[in-house]
Amino acid sequence: YGSTASYAVVASASGKPTAVRAVGTACAKNPLPIVVPCHRVVRSDGQVGQYVGGVAAKRTLLALEAAG
């Protein structure tokens, strides 16, 4: 599985380091949330943040992936 990255890291990787909110909006509007794994985008403070499928689902997906 892939690793997690903060919204800020994803924004920087896109070449727009100040576009943190845009990353959040893109994740929120993601029509294929498992195929495009927005559940792996987390907050810079270590909290999981929001997810289109709900925070509980995001935590579950991250835990399943961490377990291998």
Buried (B, 14 or more C-beta within 10 A) or exposed (E): EEEBBBBBBBBBEEEEEEBBEBBBEBBEEBEEBEEEBBBBBBBEEEEBBBBBBEEEEBEEBBEEBEEE
